[in-house]
Amino acid sequence: MVVKVIRKLSFSGKYSKALNLPREFLKLLGWRQNQNLSVELNKSKKQLIIKDAKK
């Protein structure tokens, strides 16, 4: 199942950007505040991959 939403990037400090994720996505994934996440970049497909950072 693929669910698409459109979000805008916003400033978060001088050099960083922030992306707000829908609350429903976070609930489905079981993610919580201050959780460590792994962010990967696939340059060839122009994709960001965000995963739980559990070891």
Sequence and secondary structure as in RCSB ss.txt:
>XXXX:A:sequence
MVVKVIRKLSFSGKYSKALNLPREFLKLLGWRQNQNLSVELNKSKKQLIIKDAKK
>XXXX:A:secstr
        EEE SSS EEE   HHHHHHHT  TT  EEEEEETTTTEEEEEE   
